[in-house]
């Protein structure tokens, strides 16, 4: 399963538009920020 998803990811990522890549990056940053806030609030 890991190697299957690894081979499928680059092709799917390349076919995405620039807006979707930015949207994904913002989502990941927001998720990381939320995790950091939870970690520091303890």
Phi, psi and omega in degrees: 000316181300315183288333179292313181292330181292323180285330182279333186296310184301316181297315180294321181293322182292328182282348180290155175279167180298321180299320181292323178295318179295318180299318179295316181298318179296320179297318179294317180297319179295321179295315179297320179297319179296319179295317179297319180296319178294322181293319182282337182283347181282000000 
